Amino acid sequence: LPQIHAANVGNGSSTDIVVTHNLGTRDVLVQVRDNASPYDYVMVDIEATTENTVTLRFAVAPASNRYRCIVMG
């Protein structure tokens, strides 16, 4: 069974956001969706930074908790 980690992201000032998933692998699938209706999925640049983190790179800093990041590994 895959392991899943989810976290709200965004702080209004950072365009690069590190998400710690602690799944112990770079072989992960990452999705980012809006935290408000209609809960659209959004395209962001994603880097498998380490075996336990991914970095999301936004063109514009998202507002506090604007998005939900889902990491599956």
RAMOLIN-V323329 format. One record per backbone hydrogen bond with DSSP energy under -1.0 kcal/mol. CO is the residue of the C=O (numbers start at 1). NH is the residue of the N-H. E is the energy in kcal/mol with one decimal. If there is no record, write none. Layout:
co & nh & e
CO & NH & E
CO & NH & E
This chain:
co & nh & e
3 & 73 & -2.5
5 & 71 & -3.3
7 & 69 & -3.2
9 & 67 & -2.0
10 & 65 & -1.9
15 & 58 & -3.4
17 & 56 & -3.2
19 & 54 & -2.1
26 & 28 & -1.9
29 & 72 & -2.9
31 & 70 & -3.0
32 & 42 & -3.1
33 & 68 & -3.0
36 & 39 & -3.0
40 & 34 & -3.4
45 & 57 & -2.9
47 & 49 & -1.8
47 & 55 & -2.7
51 & 25 & -1.9
52 & 21 & -2.2
52 & 22 & -1.7
53 & 50 & -1.7
54 & 19 & -3.1
55 & 47 & -2.4
56 & 17 & -2.9
57 & 45 & -1.8
62 & 12 & -3.2
63 & 66 & -2.0
66 & 35 & -2.6
67 & 9 & -3.0
68 & 33 & -2.4
69 & 7 & -2.1
70 & 31 & -2.3
71 & 5 & -2.7
72 & 29 & -2.8
